Amino acid sequence: MCGRFTLIAPYQYITARFGVRHAVSKEKYNASYNTAPGQNILAVVRGSSGNRMGYLRWGLIPSWAKDEKIGYKLINARSESVTEKPSFRESFSKRRCLIIADSFYEWDHNEHSQKTPYRFLMKSGDLFAMAGLWDSWVTEDRQTIYSCTILTTEANALVEPFHSRMPVILSKKDEEKWIDPSTEPGELLRMLKPFDSECMQCYEVTKDLNKASNNMPYLIKRL
């Protein structure tokens, strides 16, 4: 599962890293040390004239949904059933995106039921892209909400002691293929696998992270 993550890289670096031609303005970009479901998160999609970057609400609301609250149940999509589930099937075929991050969090649950958060990131400290799906939903007053979900897969050796699932982190060579409309389904499914644990690291962070409203730089400090 993926329930919290960070994006704190400079705006210019993000746009360069993902070859973005059209992007949300720099003034609207805010670094986040504790991104939680229901919030707007930065994503990249393939447009007719190149890669576009903007905000999507985290928690997929399928276009056919009767209630937008379904989004809180669809923050993640299991990659093993993404071609079968009605909530994700069409988006997997037509509306794929890159969810940009530089780390994500998981929790260690001890015998006293205390949740200790750990930060997972690349050993290089670089940005990465999580495989995402997006959709649009129209409210009763004709407002359009663009939302997304993060795909998950089996945990790698680093994450497994904390959780059985982890977000699908795409290799750099697969990022453009993931959002390319012409990529074959079989090639897409090949990408949905655990990321190499040898390229990652993790460390304990403050329990202040457990409160979703906390969003300050000290949250990512190594304990």
N, C-alpha and C positions, 0 to 999 in steps of 0.2 A: 504494500500500500504506500501511497504518498499523501501525507496529510499536511505537511508544512515544508516550506523551502525558502531560500533566500535568492535575491538578485541585487547585488550591490555594486556591480561593475559600472564604470563611467559610460554615459550615453553614447559618446562617439565611438568607444570601443565596441559596444554592442552592435551598432549599425554597421561598422566595418567588418566585424567578425562574421556576420550573417549576410553580407552582401545586400543590405537593404537599400532599395531605391526610393521607397515611399514610407514615411514613418510618422508616428505620433510626434508632436513637437517636443523639443527638449524640455520646455517648461512644464509639460505634463508628466514627465518621467520622474518617479520618486524611487530611490533605492529602498529595498525592503529587507529587513533582517528576520522577519517572522511572518511570511505570507501564509494566509489561512484560507480554507474554503469559503466561498461567497464573495471573496475580494476580486478585484480586477487584476489580471495578470498579463504580463507582456508575452505576445506570441507573434510568430512569423508565418505568413501564408504566401502562397504563390498567386500573384495577380497577373493580369493580361500583359502588363508591362514590367514585370519583375517582382522581386520579393517585397512584400509589404509588412510593416510591423505596427501593431496596435494592441489595444487592451481588449481582453475577453473576460467575462465573468467566469470564475472557477466553479464549476458545477453544471454539467451539460443539461440544457433544457431542450429536448427534441422538439422539432417544429410542430409535431402533432400533440404535444402534451396539453392537458387541460389546466394544469396548475404549475406555476413556475417553481413551487417548492420542491418539485421532483429533483431539481438541480442539486440539492444538498445530499441526495442519495447517489448521485452520479458524478462524484468528484474523480473517481477512478473507473477504469474499464479493464477487465481482465483480458489480456491479449489472446488467451486460448479460445475465447468464445466471441471475439469481437466481430466475426463475420456472421454470427448466428443471432445475437441479441438484437431485437427490434430497435432498442435505444441507440445502438452504435453502428448497425450494419450499413446504413446509407452514408453516414458520415465517414466511415472507414473507406468507402468506395470513392467518395467525392469531396470530402471536406477534412483534409488532414492539415495539421499545423505543427510547428515547433514551439514548445514551451521553454522559454529561456530561463536558465538558473545557473548559480555557481555553487550551490550546495542544497542538500535536503536533510531533514531530521528524522530520526527514529528514536524510540524509547526503550530503555532497559527496565523491565519490571522485576523487582526483587521480591523476596518472601514477605516483606512488610507492605506490599502493594504500593510502594513508592515509585513514581515514574521519573527515571533519570534520563534526560535528553542527550543525544549524541548527534554531532554534526558530521555528515558524510560529504566528501568533496574529492575533486581530482588531486592527485599528488602535485600536479603542476599548478594547482590553484585556478586553472582556467575555467572559462564558461563552458557549459554543455547544453545540449538540447534534449529535452524529454519528448517522446512521441505523444502527440496530442490529436484530438478530434474536436471539431467545432460544429456548431449549428446556430440557426437564428430562430427566434420565437417572437411572435407578435402579441402584444398585450391587448386587452379589451379597448384601450384608448389609442390603439394603432401605433404604439411605440415598439421598436424592434430591440430585443435583447440578444446580443451575440455572446454565446457561452462556450465553454470547452471542458474537456475531461482529459486526464493524464492516463496513458496506458501503463499497466503493470505487468510484471513477469515474475518468475521464480527468483528468489533472492540469490545473490552470489555469496561466495564464502565470507566476505566481510560483513554483509548485512544479515546473513542468516541467523546469527546468534541473537539478533534483536527482533527480527520479523521474517516471516516466510515469503514475503513479497517485497518487491522494490520497483521503482519507476523504470520504464524502458528508456534507457539512455542511448541515444543513437551515436554511432561512430561518425566522425566528421565526414567521411566519404559517403555516408548514407543520408546525411541531412537534406541535401538537395533532392535526392531521389524520393525521400519520404513525402515531400510536398509537391513533387512533380505529378501532374494529373495523368501522365502517360505510363507511369510505373506499373508493371503487372502485379496483380494480387499476390502471386507466389513470391515475388521479390520483396514485397512489403512484409509478408509474414516471416520471411527469413530474418528480418531486422529485429523482430520482437523476441529478444533473448536477453539474458543477464549480461550486464557490462563486466568487462574484465576487472576482477577485484585487485589485481596487481597494479592497476593504474589509479587506485583509489586509496583514501585514508579516512580515518574517523577519529574523533576525540570528544570527550565529555564537555558539556556546556552547562550554564546555570539553569536551575529549575524555574527561574523566572520566565523561561521560554514557554512553559506550560500554559501560561495565560496568553491567549491569542491576541489580546489588545496590546501587549508589550511589543514594542518594535524599536529597539535602540541598538546602537553599535556594540555595546558590551555583551549582548546576547551571544555573539559568535566567539567570544574570548575563550581560549582553551583553559580548562581547569586542571 
